[in-house]
């Protein structure tokens, strides 16, 4: 119940639903009250914020400092485990396997396979519980896609009980103990994940995937025209900011290893 409540409240506090509620409140004031100027102000501020967060320079300017915490893993240290954290997914057997990994999940998986190939003999671990109405777990979906891309099932471990990052850390600790491992997740999620995993007494090596904040060349109109793509990048900033607030409320905050 607490997990569902956390997801619902957190979801409503992300940029798009929050700004839509902000604009909607302004409309209510205009239609049903005498506070016309206040209502118009709410609408104007909400519209302007939505516009700015949908522009590439603003969205990626906010996201880049979070993603830059850890560089792409190019180290030579050999590991026994590559851990890929779960993300968005569904499971429709009629689809191409990789189509079932939504948004952040497929880039995590492909980076995980790259690192697994660079570490012969390592086990590839996928984490994540099943969504409430799905008989297939996030971890199992990742494993099936990895199999379809040539990873033997014997080289895969599925941890399909954890519902969030903190629980993933506990499940991984029970599986790998104190052995160093590569921790693969979205670049924006990795700083928060590292805090949970190191506070659990683990030795993760940060391996970011799914970098989104673009600094390489784009067409000029792509930077100037509002797009849901850039709004999604702003959404990641909001999601990770809320996640860090939640860590602080739980007493797990600051840099890894600090209380």
C-alpha positions as a Markdown table, in Angstrom:
| # | Residue | x | y | z |
|---|---|---|---|---|
| 1 | Unk | 0.0 | 0.0 | 0.0 |
| 2 | Unk | 2.8 | 2.4 | 0.9 |
| 3 | Unk | 4.7 | 1.5 | -2.3 |
| 4 | Unk | 1.6 | 2.3 | -4.4 |
| 5 | Unk | 0.9 | 5.5 | -2.5 |
| 6 | Unk | 4.5 | 6.6 | -3.0 |
| 7 | Unk | 4.3 | 6.0 | -6.8 |
| 8 | Unk | 0.9 | 7.8 | -7.2 |
| 9 | Unk | 2.0 | 10.9 | -5.2 |
| 10 | Unk | 5.4 | 11.0 | -6.8 |
| 11 | Unk | 3.8 | 10.6 | -10.2 |
| 12 | Unk | 1.5 | 13.6 | -9.6 |
| 13 | Unk | 4.5 | 15.7 | -8.6 |
| 14 | Unk | 6.3 | 15.3 | -11.9 |
| 15 | Unk | 6.5 | 18.3 | -14.3 |
| 16 | Unk | 3.6 | 17.4 | -16.7 |
| 17 | Unk | 0.9 | 16.4 | -14.2 |
| 18 | Unk | 1.9 | 19.1 | -11.7 |
| 19 | Unk | 1.8 | 21.9 | -14.3 |
| 20 | Unk | -1.5 | 20.6 | -15.7 |
| 21 | Unk | -3.0 | 20.7 | -12.2 |
| 22 | Unk | -1.5 | 24.2 | -11.9 |
| 23 | Unk | -3.1 | 25.4 | -15.1 |
| 24 | Unk | -6.3 | 23.6 | -14.2 |
| 25 | Unk | -6.5 | 25.4 | -10.9 |
| 26 | Unk | -6.1 | 28.7 | -12.8 |
| 27 | Unk | -9.0 | 27.8 | -15.0 |
| 28 | Unk | -11.2 | 26.9 | -12.0 |
| 29 | Unk | -10.5 | 30.3 | -10.5 |
| 30 | Unk | -11.5 | 32.0 | -13.7 |
| 31 | Unk | -14.7 | 30.1 | -14.2 |
| 32 | Unk | -15.9 | 29.7 | -10.6 |
| 33 | Unk | -14.5 | 32.6 | -8.6 |
| 34 | Unk | -13.9 | 36.3 | -8.7 |
| 35 | Unk | -10.1 | 35.9 | -8.6 |
| 36 | Unk | -9.7 | 36.4 | -12.3 |
| 37 | Unk | -6.2 | 37.9 | -12.2 |
| 38 | Unk | -5.0 | 35.2 | -9.9 |
| 39 | Unk | -6.4 | 32.5 | -12.2 |
| 40 | Unk | -4.8 | 34.1 | -15.3 |
| 41 | Unk | -1.5 | 34.3 | -13.4 |
| 42 | Unk | -1.7 | 30.6 | -12.6 |
| 43 | Unk | -2.4 | 29.8 | -16.3 |
| 44 | Unk | 0.4 | 32.0 | -17.6 |
| 45 | Unk | 3.0 | 30.7 | -15.2 |
| 46 | Unk | 2.0 | 27.1 | -15.8 |
| 47 | Unk | 2.1 | 27.6 | -19.6 |
| 48 | Unk | 5.5 | 29.3 | -19.5 |
| 49 | Unk | 7.0 | 26.6 | -17.2 |
| 50 | Unk | 5.7 | 23.9 | -19.5 |
| 51 | Unk | 7.1 | 25.7 | -22.5 |
| 52 | Unk | 10.6 | 26.1 | -21.0 |
| 53 | Unk | 10.8 | 22.5 | -19.8 |
| 54 | Unk | 9.9 | 21.3 | -23.3 |
| 55 | Unk | 12.9 | 23.1 | -24.8 |
| 56 | Unk | 16.1 | 21.2 | -25.3 |
| 57 | Unk | 18.6 | 23.8 | -23.9 |
| 58 | Unk | 16.5 | 24.0 | -20.6 |
| 59 | Unk | 15.7 | 20.4 | -20.2 |
| 60 | Unk | 19.2 | 19.1 | -20.9 |
| 61 | Unk | 20.8 | 21.9 | -19.0 |
| 62 | Unk | 19.0 | 20.7 | -15.9 |
| 63 | Unk | 19.6 | 17.0 | -16.6 |
| 64 | Unk | 23.3 | 17.1 | -17.6 |
| 65 | Unk | 24.7 | 17.8 | -14.1 |
| 66 | Unk | 22.9 | 14.7 | -12.7 |
| 67 | Unk | 24.1 | 12.4 | -15.6 |
| 68 | Unk | 27.7 | 13.7 | -15.5 |
| 69 | Unk | 28.3 | 12.3 | -12.0 |
| 70 | Unk | 29.7 | 9.1 | -13.4 |
| 71 | Unk | 31.4 | 8.6 | -16.8 |
| 72 | Unk | 30.7 | 5.6 | -19.2 |
| 73 | Unk | 32.5 | 2.5 | -17.8 |
| 74 | Unk | 35.7 | 1.9 | -19.7 |
| 75 | Unk | 37.7 | 0.4 | -16.9 |
| 76 | Unk | 39.9 | -2.8 | -17.2 |
| 77 | Unk | 38.9 | -4.3 | -13.8 |
| 78 | Unk | 37.4 | -7.7 | -14.2 |
| 79 | Unk | 34.2 | -8.6 | -12.3 |
| 80 | Unk | 32.2 | -11.7 | -11.6 |
| 81 | Unk | 28.8 | -9.9 | -11.9 |
| 82 | Unk | 27.1 | -7.3 | -14.0 |
| 83 | Unk | 23.9 | -6.1 | -12.4 |
| 84 | Unk | 21.3 | -4.4 | -14.6 |
| 85 | Unk | 18.5 | -2.6 | -12.6 |
| 86 | Unk | 14.9 | -3.0 | -13.8 |
| 87 | Unk | 13.0 | -0.2 | -15.4 |
| 88 | Unk | 9.9 | 0.3 | -17.5 |
| 89 | Unk | 8.5 | -2.8 | -19.2 |
| 90 | Unk | 5.5 | -4.8 | -20.3 |
| 91 | Unk | 5.2 | -8.4 | -21.7 |
| 92 | Unk | 3.4 | -9.1 | -24.9 |
| 93 | Unk | 4.7 | -12.4 | -26.4 |
| 94 | Unk | 3.5 | -11.4 | -29.9 |
| 95 | Unk | 6.0 | -8.5 | -30.0 |
| 96 | Unk | 9.7 | -8.6 | -30.8 |
| 97 | Unk | 11.3 | -9.3 | -27.4 |
| 98 | Unk | 13.1 | -6.0 | -27.2 |
| 99 | Unk | 9.9 | -4.1 | -27.7 |
| 100 | Unk | 8.8 | -5.1 | -24.2 |
| 101 | Unk | 11.5 | -3.0 | -22.6 |
| 102 | Unk | 10.1 | 0.5 | -22.4 |
| 103 | Unk | 12.0 | 3.8 | -22.2 |
| 104 | Unk | 15.1 | 3.3 | -20.0 |
| 105 | Unk | 15.1 | -0.5 | -19.8 |
| 106 | Unk | 16.5 | -1.3 | -23.3 |
| 107 | Unk | 19.6 | 1.0 | -23.1 |
| 108 | Unk | 20.3 | -0.5 | -19.7 |
| 109 | Unk | 20.1 | -4.0 | -21.0 |
| 110 | Unk | 22.3 | -3.4 | -24.1 |
| 111 | Unk | 25.0 | -1.7 | -21.9 |
| 112 | Unk | 24.8 | -4.6 | -19.5 |
| 113 | Unk | 25.3 | -7.1 | -22.3 |
| 114 | Unk | 28.3 | -5.0 | -23.6 |
| 115 | Unk | 29.9 | -5.2 | -20.2 |
| 116 | Unk | 29.1 | -8.8 | -19.7 |
| 117 | Unk | 30.9 | -9.6 | -23.0 |
| 118 | Unk | 33.9 | -7.7 | -21.7 |
| 119 | Unk | 34.0 | -9.9 | -18.6 |
| 120 | Unk | 34.1 | -13.5 | -19.7 |
| 121 | Unk | 32.7 | -15.8 | -17.1 |
| 122 | Unk | 30.7 | -13.1 | -15.4 |
| 123 | Unk | 27.0 | -13.6 | -14.5 |
| 124 | Unk | 24.4 | -11.1 | -15.8 |
| 125 | Unk | 21.9 | -10.2 | -13.1 |
| 126 | Unk | 18.5 | -8.6 | -13.8 |
| 127 | Unk | 16.4 | -7.2 | -11.0 |
| 128 | Unk | 12.9 | -6.1 | -10.6 |
| 129 | Unk | 9.5 | -7.4 | -9.5 |
| 130 | Unk | 6.4 | -7.8 | -11.6 |
| 131 | Unk | 4.0 | -5.0 | -12.2 |
| 132 | Unk | 0.7 | -5.6 | -10.4 |
| 133 | Unk | -1.2 | -7.0 | -13.4 |
| 134 | Unk | 1.7 | -8.6 | -15.2 |
| 135 | Unk | 2.7 | -12.3 | -14.7 |
| 136 | Unk | 6.2 | -11.6 | -16.0 |
| 137 | Unk | 8.6 | -9.6 | -13.7 |
| 138 | Unk | 10.8 | -6.8 | -14.8 |
| 139 | Unk | 13.9 | -9.0 | -14.2 |
| 140 | Unk | 12.5 | -11.9 | -16.1 |
| 141 | Unk | 11.6 | -9.6 | -19.1 |
| 142 | Unk | 15.2 | -8.4 | -19.2 |
| 143 | Unk | 16.4 | -12.0 | -19.0 |
| 144 | Unk | 14.2 | -13.1 | -21.9 |
| 145 | Unk | 15.4 | -10.2 | -24.1 |
| 146 | Unk | 19.0 | -11.0 | -23.2 |
| 147 | Unk | 18.5 | -14.6 | -24.2 |
| 148 | Unk | 17.0 | -13.5 | -27.5 |
| 149 | Unk | 20.2 | -11.5 | -28.1 |
| 150 | Unk | 22.4 | -14.6 | -27.5 |
| 151 | Unk | 23.2 | -14.6 | -23.8 |
| 152 | Unk | 22.9 | -18.2 | -22.5 |
| 153 | Unk | 20.3 | -18.6 | -19.7 |
| 154 | Unk | 22.9 | -20.3 | -17.6 |
| 155 | Unk | 24.8 | -17.0 | -17.4 |
| 156 | Unk | 21.7 | -15.1 | -16.2 |
| 157 | Unk | 20.4 | -14.6 | -12.6 |
| 158 | Unk | 17.0 | -13.1 | -12.1 |
| 159 | Unk | 16.1 | -11.3 | -8.8 |
| 160 | Unk | 12.4 | -10.8 | -9.3 |
| 161 | Unk | 11.2 | -9.7 | -5.8 |
| 162 | Unk | 12.6 | -6.2 | -5.4 |
| 163 | Unk | 10.1 | -3.4 | -6.0 |
| 164 | Unk | 12.4 | -0.4 | -5.8 |
| 165 | Unk | 16.1 | 0.5 | -5.8 |
| 166 | Unk | 16.6 | 0.0 | -2.1 |
| 167 | Unk | 15.1 | -3.5 | -2.2 |
| 168 | Unk | 17.3 | -4.2 | -5.3 |
| 169 | Unk | 20.4 | -3.4 | -3.3 |
| 170 | Unk | 19.3 | -5.8 | -0.5 |
| 171 | Unk | 18.6 | -8.6 | -3.0 |
| 172 | Unk | 21.9 | -8.1 | -4.8 |
| 173 | Unk | 23.8 | -8.2 | -1.5 |
| 174 | Unk | 22.2 | -11.5 | -0.7 |
| 175 | Unk | 23.4 | -12.8 | -4.1 |
| 176 | Unk | 26.9 | -11.4 | -4.6 |
| 177 | Unk | 28.1 | -10.7 | -1.1 |
| 178 | Unk | 31.1 | -8.4 | -1.0 |
| 179 | Unk | 32.3 | -9.1 | -4.5 |
| 180 | Unk | 32.7 | -6.0 | -6.7 |
| 181 | Unk | 30.3 | -5.8 | -9.6 |
| 182 | Unk | 29.3 | -3.4 | -12.3 |
| 183 | Unk | 26.1 | -1.6 | -11.5 |
| 184 | Unk | 24.2 | -0.7 | -14.7 |
| 185 | Unk | 21.3 | 1.8 | -14.7 |
| 186 | Unk | 20.3 | 5.0 | -16.3 |
| 187 | Unk | 22.9 | 7.8 | -16.0 |
| 188 | Unk | 20.3 | 10.0 | -14.2 |
| 189 | Unk | 19.4 | 7.2 | -11.8 |
| 190 | Unk | 22.9 | 6.0 | -11.0 |
| 191 | Unk | 23.9 | 8.7 | -8.4 |
| 192 | Unk | 20.9 | 7.7 | -6.3 |
| 193 | Unk | 21.4 | 4.0 | -6.9 |
| 194 | Unk | 25.0 | 4.2 | -5.8 |
| 195 | Unk | 24.0 | 5.7 | -2.5 |
| 196 | Unk | 21.5 | 2.8 | -1.8 |
| 197 | Unk | 24.0 | 0.1 | -2.8 |
| 198 | Unk | 26.9 | 1.5 | -0.9 |
| 199 | Unk | 24.8 | 2.1 | 2.2 |
| 200 | Unk | 23.9 | -1.6 | 1.9 |
| 201 | Unk | 27.6 | -2.5 | 2.3 |
| 202 | Unk | 28.1 | -3.4 | -1.4 |
| 203 | Unk | 31.0 | -2.6 | -3.7 |
| 204 | Unk | 29.4 | -1.4 | -6.9 |
| 205 | Unk | 31.3 | 0.0 | -9.9 |
| 206 | Unk | 29.2 | 2.7 | -11.6 |
| 207 | Unk | 28.3 | 1.9 | -15.2 |
| 208 | Unk | 25.8 | 4.5 | -16.5 |
| 209 | Unk | 23.6 | 3.8 | -19.5 |
| 210 | Unk | 20.8 | 5.6 | -21.3 |
| 211 | Unk | 22.4 | 9.1 | -21.2 |
| 212 | Unk | 19.9 | 11.6 | -22.4 |
| 213 | Unk | 21.3 | 15.2 | -22.0 |
| 214 | Unk | 22.6 | 16.1 | -25.5 |
| 215 | Unk | 25.7 | 18.3 | -25.9 |
| 216 | Unk | 26.6 | 17.0 | -29.4 |
| 217 | Unk | 25.3 | 18.7 | -32.6 |
| 218 | Unk | 21.6 | 19.0 | -33.2 |
| 219 | Unk | 19.6 | 20.8 | -36.0 |
| 220 | Unk | 18.9 | 24.4 | -34.9 |
| 221 | Unk | 15.1 | 23.8 | -35.0 |
| 222 | Unk | 15.4 | 20.8 | -32.7 |
| 223 | Unk | 16.8 | 23.1 | -30.0 |
| 224 | Unk | 14.2 | 25.8 | -30.6 |
| 225 | Unk | 10.9 | 23.9 | -31.0 |
| 226 | Unk | 9.2 | 22.5 | -27.9 |
| 227 | Unk | 9.0 | 18.7 | -27.9 |
| 228 | Unk | 7.7 | 15.9 | -25.7 |
| 229 | Unk | 11.2 | 14.4 | -26.0 |
| 230 | Unk | 12.8 | 17.3 | -24.1 |
| 231 | Unk | 9.8 | 17.3 | -21.6 |
| 232 | Unk | 10.7 | 13.7 | -20.9 |
| 233 | Unk | 14.2 | 14.8 | -20.0 |
| 234 | Unk | 12.8 | 17.4 | -17.6 |
| 235 | Unk | 10.6 | 14.6 | -16.2 |
| 236 | Unk | 13.8 | 12.6 | -15.4 |
| 237 | Unk | 15.1 | 15.6 | -13.4 |
| 238 | Unk | 11.9 | 15.8 | -11.4 |
| 239 | Unk | 11.8 | 12.1 | -10.8 |
| 240 | Unk | 15.4 | 11.9 | -9.5 |
| 241 | Unk | 15.0 | 15.0 | -7.4 |
| 242 | Unk | 11.9 | 13.5 | -5.7 |
| 243 | Unk | 13.9 | 10.2 | -5.3 |
| 244 | Unk | 16.7 | 12.1 | -3.5 |
| 245 | Unk | 14.1 | 13.8 | -1.2 |
| 246 | Unk | 12.7 | 10.3 | -0.4 |
| 247 | Unk | 16.2 | 9.1 | 0.4 |
| 248 | Unk | 16.7 | 12.0 | 2.8 |
| 249 | Unk | 13.3 | 11.3 | 4.4 |
| 250 | Unk | 14.4 | 7.7 | 5.0 |
| 251 | Unk | 17.7 | 8.8 | 6.5 |
| 252 | Unk | 19.8 | 7.7 | 3.5 |
| 253 | Unk | 21.2 | 10.8 | 1.8 |
| 254 | Unk | 24.3 | 12.7 | 0.8 |
| 255 | Unk | 27.2 | 11.0 | -0.8 |
| 256 | Unk | 27.7 | 7.2 | -0.6 |
| 257 | Unk | 29.2 | 6.2 | 2.7 |
| 258 | Unk | 27.9 | 9.3 | 4.5 |
| 259 | Unk | 25.0 | 9.4 | 6.9 |
